[in-house]
Amino acid sequence: MSTTRRLNRIFHPDGRALIVAMDHGLFDGPCKGLENPAETIAKVVAGGADAVLTSYGIARRFARELAPVGLILRADGGNTSLGQGDGPSALFFGVDEALRLGADAVAVNAFPGSPLEEVTLENLATMTGLAHAWGLAVMAETVPGGFDSGPEYRTRENIALSVRVGAELGADLIKTPYAAGFERVTSTCYVPVVILGGAKRGNERDMLADIKAAVDAGGAGVAIGRNIFQADDPTAMTAAVASILHEGASVDEAVAILAR
């Protein structure tokens, strides 16, 4: 199967993707919302998720529940929440495991500007070469300064540089933080860029407004976890995000879905 065909399992026909990230158990263990993966997967699929990003364990154990959507396997990792900071980043799984699971893509971190810059960029380059030999797509999660970086790292210029580096190393799509002026990011990157969600927010409208602004600026969608699966109603939150991405809904219209 070609990379193009696998990407079509992740992206909706309109060229946008609603990816629900459910790989948090790798570093946070049984975090809220992922205690029962089968139940959570069913809720986000019902809400209109296009794909799920998750761990090897969940992908293997809940293959039936994940069958209706695209599958992105988290290939790397670092310290758990018991560790200190980002920690060493290592490739835990490879192309063989991803293909056996029926994955459409693998996800690899890339942290330009962090102490882990060299090792994470090398991981990404290694994985793209191996994955593309078998038609497997690669998603680079590019976060300037690393997962714990502050706003001084997450400027639009730093994000633009980081996603372009990810594309140059062969990534087929990029997951990255959102910043005001996101046109600077999307206009200078030749592969689709989706925004990450980060920690659970208190204001759902603000998150939906960022999604709307990102897609209006040329973003290709989202790869959001806690702000969906830790929502009071994950199905409604998924549907609200899907309405913005695939139906052109306004923020007010998306918020109204949450109130139904």
Buried (B, 14 or more C-beta within 10 A) or exposed (E): EEBEEBBBBBBBEEEBBBBBBBBBBBBBEEBEBBEEBEEBBBBBBBBBBBBBBBBBEBBBEBEEBBEEBBBBBBBBBBEEEEEEEBBEBEBBBBBEBBBEBBBBBBBBBBBBBBEBBEBBBBBBBBBBEBBBEEBBBBBBBBBBBBBEBEEEBBBBEBBBBBBBBBBEBBBBBBBBBBBEEBBBBBEEBEBBBBBBBBEBBEEBEEBBBBBBBBBEBBBBBBBBBBBBBBBEBBBBBBBBBBBBBBEEBEBEBBBEBBEE
